[in-house]
């Protein structure tokens, strides 16, 4: 398709069976990562990112977010910003766009505890 236009991936780029499927939409070369997340159940674990901020836009669905031990109802049209060093987890059947800056790396991600929302 060329340098500027990309096709949506045919299969998930990353997934957690029964929880979510993720599709990386960006090349990570611009200092951000853009993903499409099809969340079936929620996160398996609470997590903290030590190097990247997460920004979510909910395209479809209803759910619940626990962000630093505060519970929020989330739905289509909501935007969620998760700063560095913030513990969070989601529950729900959600379709969302996730933007991370800088891009995700395994060494910046910490699972902290089992998600008690699901």
C-alpha positions as CSV (number, residue, x, y, z in Angstrom):
1,X,0.0,0.0,0.0
2,X,3.0,2.2,0.3
3,X,4.9,4.2,2.9
4,X,2.0,6.1,4.4
5,X,-1.1,3.8,4.1
6,X,-1.1,0.4,5.9
7,X,-3.6,-2.4,5.9
8,X,-5.1,-3.6,9.1
9,X,-3.3,-6.8,10.2
10,X,-4.9,-10.1,9.2
11,X,-4.3,-11.6,12.6
12,X,-3.4,-10.4,16.1
13,X,0.1,-9.1,16.7
14,X,-0.2,-10.0,20.4
15,X,-2.9,-11.6,22.5
16,X,-3.8,-13.2,25.8
17,X,-6.2,-16.1,25.2
18,X,-9.6,-15.4,26.5
19,X,-8.7,-11.9,27.6
20,X,-7.8,-9.8,24.5
21,X,-6.3,-9.6,21.0
22,X,-4.0,-6.8,20.0
23,X,-3.0,-5.4,16.6
24,X,0.0,-3.1,16.3
25,X,-1.0,-0.4,13.8
26,X,2.2,1.7,13.8
27,X,5.8,1.1,13.0
28,X,7.0,2.6,16.4
29,X,9.4,4.8,14.5
30,X,7.8,8.1,15.4
31,X,8.2,7.6,19.2
32,X,4.7,6.3,19.7
33,X,2.9,3.0,19.4
34,X,-0.7,2.7,18.2
35,X,-2.6,-0.5,18.8
36,X,-6.2,-1.7,18.2
37,X,-7.3,-3.8,21.2
38,X,-10.3,-6.2,21.1
39,X,-10.8,-6.9,24.8
40,X,-13.0,-9.9,25.5
41,X,-12.8,-10.0,29.2
42,X,-10.3,-7.6,30.6
43,X,-6.7,-7.5,31.7
44,X,-5.5,-10.7,33.4
45,X,-3.4,-8.6,35.8
46,X,-3.1,-5.1,37.1
47,X,-0.1,-3.4,35.5
48,X,2.3,-0.5,35.9
49,X,4.3,1.0,33.1
50,X,7.6,2.5,34.2
51,X,8.5,4.3,30.9
52,X,5.4,4.9,28.8
53,X,2.1,6.8,29.1
54,X,-1.0,4.9,27.9
55,X,-3.9,6.8,26.2
56,X,-7.0,4.8,25.3
57,X,-10.0,5.8,23.2
58,X,-13.0,3.4,23.6
59,X,-14.6,2.7,20.2
60,X,-17.2,0.3,21.4
61,X,-18.5,-1.5,24.5
62,X,-18.9,-1.1,28.3
63,X,-16.5,-1.8,31.1
64,X,-14.9,-0.9,34.3
65,X,-11.4,0.6,35.0
66,X,-9.5,0.5,38.3
67,X,-6.9,3.2,38.1
68,X,-4.9,3.7,41.3
69,X,-7.6,2.0,43.3
70,X,-10.4,4.2,42.0
71,X,-13.2,2.5,40.0
72,X,-14.6,4.1,36.9
73,X,-17.3,3.0,34.5
74,X,-16.0,3.3,30.9
75,X,-18.0,3.3,27.6
76,X,-17.9,4.1,23.9
77,X,-16.5,7.6,23.4
78,X,-14.4,7.8,26.6
79,X,-10.7,8.6,26.6
80,X,-8.5,7.4,29.4
81,X,-5.0,8.6,30.1
82,X,-2.7,6.4,32.3
83,X,0.4,8.2,33.4
84,X,3.7,6.5,34.1
85,X,3.9,4.6,37.5
86,X,0.1,4.3,37.7
87,X,-1.4,0.9,38.5
88,X,-4.5,0.0,36.4
89,X,-6.6,-2.8,35.0
90,X,-9.8,-3.0,32.8
91,X,-12.7,-5.3,32.8
92,X,-15.2,-5.6,29.9
93,X,-16.0,-6.4,26.3
94,X,-14.3,-3.3,24.7
95,X,-12.9,-2.3,21.4
96,X,-10.3,0.5,21.7
97,X,-7.4,2.3,20.3
98,X,-4.3,2.5,22.5
99,X,-1.5,5.0,22.1
100,X,1.7,4.6,24.0
101,X,4.5,7.1,24.2
102,X,7.2,6.1,24.1
103,X,6.4,2.7,22.5
104,X,5.9,-0.4,24.8
105,X,8.9,-2.5,25.8
106,X,8.9,-5.6,27.9
107,X,11.3,-4.1,30.4
108,X,8.9,-1.1,31.1
109,X,5.9,-3.3,32.0
110,X,5.2,-4.8,35.4
111,X,2.3,-7.1,36.3
112,X,1.4,-6.3,39.9
113,X,-1.5,-8.6,41.0
114,X,-4.4,-10.6,39.6
115,X,-7.2,-8.5,38.2
116,X,-10.0,-8.7,40.9
117,X,-12.5,-7.0,38.6
118,X,-13.0,-10.1,36.5
